[in-house]
Amino acid sequence: MSTALRTEELRAWRGMLQVHAAVTRALDADLRAEHGLALSSYEVLMLLGEADQERLRMADVADRVLVSRSGLTRLIDRLVEAGLVERCACADDGRGAFAQLTDAGREKLRAARRTHLAGVHERFLDRLSADDQRALGEAWDSVLG
């Protein structure tokens, strides 16, 4: 294996990183300005909103968001303090805990979702043709295997 990436490899790799960073920064700024909500907080609310009974084990949340486990604990603490999420004990596992969406969290998610989707369209999807979107979807499937 070569120690350097070919031009097309480097362009693909750096492009993915640059697009992710730019779109993530912009979405975070939009959500903070409109809703006082960081993108990582929105992602947790979104995961909970999509989950059965609007709750997930903390370990499952940690596996699905891009923060460390200790970072997730602090993030959940902030969401609990804001009244958007509550912690619930697991009936079948005394050591485990659930994070569950509250009514206020559901309302915040509903409002923030419009801002998030508009940003995803404006900064990413609307800049790609349907063929580009399909090709990227297939490429991500290949990478994730």
DADA-V231609 format. One record per pair of residues at least 4 apart in sequence whose C-alpha atoms are under 7 Angstrom apart, sorted by the first residue. I is the first residue (numbers start at 1). GAP is how many residues later the second one is. D is the distance in whole Angstrom. If there is no record, write none. Layout:
i=I gap=GAP d=D
i=I gap=GAP d=D
This chain:
i=5 gap=4 d=6
i=5 gap=5 d=6
i=6 gap=4 d=6
i=7 gap=4 d=6
i=8 gap=4 d=6
i=9 gap=4 d=6
i=10 gap=4 d=6
i=11 gap=4 d=6
i=12 gap=4 d=6
i=13 gap=4 d=6
i=14 gap=4 d=6
i=15 gap=4 d=6
i=16 gap=4 d=6
i=17 gap=4 d=6
i=18 gap=4 d=6
i=19 gap=4 d=6
i=20 gap=4 d=6
i=21 gap=4 d=6
i=22 gap=4 d=6
i=23 gap=4 d=6
i=23 gap=100 d=6
i=24 gap=4 d=6
i=25 gap=4 d=6
i=26 gap=4 d=6
i=27 gap=4 d=6
i=27 gap=12 d=7
i=27 gap=89 d=6
i=27 gap=92 d=6
i=28 gap=4 d=6
i=28 gap=10 d=6
i=28 gap=11 d=5
i=29 gap=4 d=6
i=30 gap=4 d=6
i=31 gap=4 d=5
i=31 gap=5 d=6
i=31 gap=6 d=5
i=31 gap=7 d=6
i=31 gap=8 d=7
i=31 gap=81 d=7
i=31 gap=84 d=7
i=31 gap=85 d=7
i=32 gap=4 d=4
i=32 gap=5 d=5
i=32 gap=6 d=5
i=35 gap=77 d=6
i=37 gap=4 d=6
i=37 gap=5 d=7
i=38 gap=4 d=6
i=39 gap=4 d=6
i=40 gap=4 d=6
i=41 gap=4 d=6
i=41 gap=34 d=7
i=42 gap=4 d=6
i=42 gap=67 d=7
i=43 gap=4 d=6
i=44 gap=4 d=6
i=45 gap=4 d=6
i=45 gap=56 d=7
i=45 gap=60 d=7
i=45 gap=64 d=6
i=46 gap=4 d=6
i=46 gap=63 d=7
i=47 gap=4 d=6
i=48 gap=6 d=5
i=48 gap=7 d=5
i=48 gap=8 d=6
i=48 gap=52 d=7
i=48 gap=53 d=6
i=49 gap=5 d=5
i=49 gap=52 d=7
i=50 gap=4 d=6
i=51 gap=4 d=6
i=51 gap=5 d=7
i=54 gap=46 d=6
i=54 gap=47 d=6
i=55 gap=43 d=6
i=55 gap=44 d=6
i=55 gap=45 d=4
i=55 gap=46 d=6
i=56 gap=4 d=6
i=56 gap=5 d=6
i=56 gap=42 d=5
i=56 gap=43 d=6
i=56 gap=44 d=7
i=57 gap=4 d=6
i=57 gap=40 d=6
i=57 gap=41 d=4
i=57 gap=42 d=6
i=58 gap=4 d=6
i=58 gap=39 d=6
i=58 gap=40 d=5
i=58 gap=41 d=6
i=59 gap=4 d=6
i=60 gap=4 d=6
i=61 gap=4 d=6
i=62 gap=7 d=6
i=62 gap=10 d=6
i=67 gap=4 d=6
i=67 gap=5 d=6
i=68 gap=4 d=6
i=69 gap=4 d=6
i=70 gap=4 d=6
i=71 gap=4 d=6
i=72 gap=4 d=6
i=73 gap=4 d=6
i=74 gap=4 d=6
i=75 gap=4 d=6
i=76 gap=4 d=6
i=77 gap=4 d=6
i=78 gap=4 d=6
i=79 gap=4 d=6
i=79 gap=5 d=5
i=79 gap=6 d=5
i=80 gap=4 d=6
i=80 gap=5 d=5
i=80 gap=6 d=5
i=83 gap=21 d=7
i=83 gap=22 d=7
i=84 gap=17 d=6
i=84 gap=18 d=5
i=84 gap=20 d=5
i=84 gap=21 d=4
i=85 gap=14 d=6
i=85 gap=15 d=5
i=85 gap=16 d=5
i=85 gap=17 d=5
i=85 gap=20 d=6
i=86 gap=13 d=6
i=86 gap=14 d=5
i=86 gap=15 d=6
i=86 gap=16 d=7
i=87 gap=10 d=6
i=87 gap=11 d=6
i=87 gap=12 d=5
i=87 gap=13 d=6
i=88 gap=9 d=6
i=88 gap=10 d=5
i=88 gap=11 d=6
i=89 gap=5 d=7
i=89 gap=7 d=6
i=89 gap=8 d=5
i=89 gap=9 d=6
i=90 gap=4 d=6
i=90 gap=6 d=5
i=90 gap=7 d=5
i=90 gap=8 d=6
i=101 gap=4 d=5
i=101 gap=5 d=6
i=102 gap=4 d=6
i=103 gap=4 d=6
i=104 gap=4 d=6
i=105 gap=4 d=6
i=106 gap=4 d=6
i=107 gap=4 d=6
i=108 gap=4 d=6
i=109 gap=4 d=6
i=112 gap=4 d=6
i=113 gap=4 d=6
i=114 gap=4 d=6
i=115 gap=4 d=6
i=116 gap=4 d=6
i=117 gap=4 d=6
i=118 gap=4 d=6
i=119 gap=4 d=6
i=120 gap=4 d=5
i=120 gap=5 d=6
i=121 gap=4 d=5
i=121 gap=5 d=5
i=122 gap=4 d=6
i=124 gap=4 d=7
i=128 gap=4 d=6
i=128 gap=5 d=6
i=129 gap=4 d=6
i=130 gap=4 d=6
i=131 gap=4 d=6
i=132 gap=4 d=6
i=133 gap=4 d=6
i=134 gap=4 d=6
i=135 gap=4 d=6
i=136 gap=4 d=6
i=137 gap=4 d=6
i=138 gap=4 d=6
i=139 gap=4 d=6
i=140 gap=4 d=6
i=141 gap=4 d=6
